[in-house]
Amino acid sequence: DGSQVIWVTDSVPNRKVLRYDGNSTTILGTSEFSIEDPRSDGVYAAWEGFKAGTTNDREIYFHNGLILQRLTTNTFSDFDPQISAGNVTWWGGVFNDFQISLYDGNSVREISTGIRNQFPQISGRNVVWQGYDGQDDEIFLWDGYKVTQLTDNTVNDTRPFISGNHVVWQAAASGVGTSQEIMHTYFTHETATPANITSYSRGITGIMVDLADLPAEAVLTADDFRFRVGTDHAPEDWADAPAPLSISMRPGEGE
């Protein structure tokens, strides 16, 4: 990434992740177990490595430029981290139940459903991967808000890559045997309409949220929420909105 280079050196039990920034080399992490697939976006770094005391449970590690943290704490293997603008994606699971996970700088979430979701790639906060739709492999996109299935055909679509809002992948050319072709598409975000913009001169004056399985004894305050305001598709960069005047709870009155 630019002048940045990241790699793994030495052997077990002295495995290390090194990064060269154009001037000097720094050790980002060490382990007495195997480390593989380091990635860097110029500031942040991520890799997979075996958890202590195991021989088949790979976990994802993240270096934010200052400290090292482990992003996964499950009992199955996590593979092939990819990183962009501090966001990290990877795939993991058991048997065919492979899912795509995303770390957005604050928390980890699964963004895929179904089975056999593999080989994610990331650009900013947009993630693409291949997944099984019940018949064959198709290409899926997470745009920061929702998942969209980009392909829906009768051939296997595999190994997607993404740059900005452009996506390429390989697919078997229908009707010509085993020939593989390179496919391309691009996507745009939806334009706001009157259905999701308020015309009231005072703007939005209230929001109702239905929370499933909230403990009966829970008491929520304004400190449990964060409100932001902006006009583009990158809410992580929006400014904080004015704090709400009050938070009211109505237990048992949701769905």
Disulfide bonds with the S-S distance in Angstrom:
none
